[in-house]
Every structure is written in structure tokens, then in C-alpha cells.
Amino acid sequence: MNDLTLTELATLIAVFERAVVADQDKDEQEMFERIKLAHAERLELESMDFDDCLGGACKL
């Protein structure tokens, strides 16, 4: 499975926000929440500095 990039997730969030459909439909709201969560997780992952973890200095 291909994961969406950070930019693609941000684009989807913007589309949902402009469409204002997230508040009207349960399935759409659930999908919007899942996309926002995936975006937050991807943002956190991409902001991590894995060089700090060399030699077992941290645990993931």
C-alpha cells in the first residue's frame, strides 16, 4: 500500500475544510478525522531527528 505524503495529507485536509462536508455526514466526518490523525502522525515522524537515536540513545 502506498502511504500519502505529508503534502498530500495537508491537501486533503484543505479540501475537506473548503467543502464543509465534514460536519454534515458521519462517514465523511470519520474520514476527515482519520486524515487529520494521519497528517499529525506523519508530521511528527518527519520532524524526528533519528541521528539522536544512534547508539541506543532513545527508544522508538
Phi, psi and omega in degrees: 000138178269126176278149177282146178284168178301319179295318179295319178295319178296323178295316178298319178299316180298320179295314178300316182295320179290325182286338181052039177261346185297332182270354188257333187231132183299315181295319179293320178298317179298316179296319178299316179297320179295321178293318179296321178295315179299321179296314180297318179294318180294320178299316179296316181298316181287342179271351181286142177256100184288347176295332177291344184263000179297140179077016177077024182290338179215165180239137178262000000 
